[in-house]
Amino acid sequence: MTRVQDVYPADKVSLREVGLRDGLQLVKTFPSTAAKQRWLRDEYGAGVRHFEVGSFLPAKTFPQFADVRGEGRFYRDQNYQDNQGEQCDLN
């Protein structure tokens, strides 16, 4: 098992992009899948390396996450060399 200090060293800052998960939970209008993919590319281009791309919630209740599996595949398929992974929370 990895020690927390190895993942999050005390002398470094770790940025995590959670907008595609937390930021979209309560919005009335949400971006298209293509817009979310641009969001990921732009954030990556700005230096962010850890993304939480969505939540596995019922699409009937939270349609903004209906494409979460596709977003995860898109992120994976970009072959980013220095990413720190993706996380999708099961709620």
C-alpha positions in Angstrom: 0.0 0.0 0.0 1.2 3.5 -0.8 1.9 5.8 2.1 -0.1 9.1 2.1 3.2 11.0 2.3 4.4 9.4 -0.9 1.3 10.5 -2.8 1.0 13.9 -1.1 4.5 15.1 -0.1 4.5 17.9 2.6 6.7 20.1 0.4 4.5 20.1 -2.7 1.0 21.4 -3.6 -1.3 19.0 -5.5 -4.1 20.6 -7.6 -7.2 18.5 -8.3 -9.8 19.6 -10.8 -13.2 18.7 -9.4 -15.3 21.1 -11.5 -16.6 18.3 -13.8 -17.8 16.4 -10.7 -18.7 18.9 -8.0 -19.2 21.9 -10.2 -21.9 20.3 -12.3 -24.0 18.7 -9.6 -26.5 21.5 -9.0 -26.4 23.4 -12.3 -29.6 23.8 -14.3 -27.8 24.0 -17.7 -24.8 21.9 -18.2 -22.1 21.6 -21.0 -22.2 19.1 -23.8 -19.9 16.1 -23.8 -17.7 18.0 -26.4 -17.5 21.0 -24.1 -16.5 18.8 -21.2 -13.8 17.3 -23.3 -12.5 20.8 -24.2 -12.6 21.6 -20.5 -10.3 18.6 -19.8 -7.9 19.5 -22.6 -7.7 23.1 -21.6 -7.2 22.3 -17.9 -4.5 19.8 -18.9 -2.9 22.4 -21.1 -2.8 24.8 -18.1 -0.9 22.3 -16.0 -3.6 20.4 -14.1 -2.8 16.7 -13.9 -5.4 15.2 -11.6 -9.1 15.2 -12.6 -12.3 14.0 -11.1 -14.3 13.7 -14.3 -17.8 12.9 -12.9 -20.0 10.9 -10.6 -21.9 7.7 -11.2 -25.3 8.9 -10.4 -28.6 8.0 -11.9 -28.9 9.7 -15.3 -32.6 10.2 -14.7 -31.9 12.4 -11.7 -28.5 13.8 -12.8 -28.4 13.9 -16.6 -25.3 16.0 -16.5 -23.4 12.8 -15.6 -25.0 10.5 -18.2 -21.8 10.6 -20.2 -19.4 10.0 -17.3 -18.1 6.7 -18.7 -17.4 8.4 -22.1 -15.6 11.2 -20.3 -13.4 8.7 -18.4 -12.6 6.9 -21.7 -11.8 10.2 -23.4 -9.4 11.2 -20.6 -7.8 7.8 -20.6 -7.4 7.8 -24.4 -5.6 11.1 -24.5 -2.5 9.2 -23.4 -1.4 12.1 -21.1 2.1 11.1 -20.0 2.2 12.8 -16.7 -1.3 12.6 -15.4 -2.0 11.4 -11.9 -5.1 9.5 -12.8 -8.8 10.0 -12.8 -11.4 9.5 -10.2 -15.1 8.9 -10.5 -17.0 8.7 -7.3 -19.7 6.2 -6.7 -22.5 8.0 -4.9 
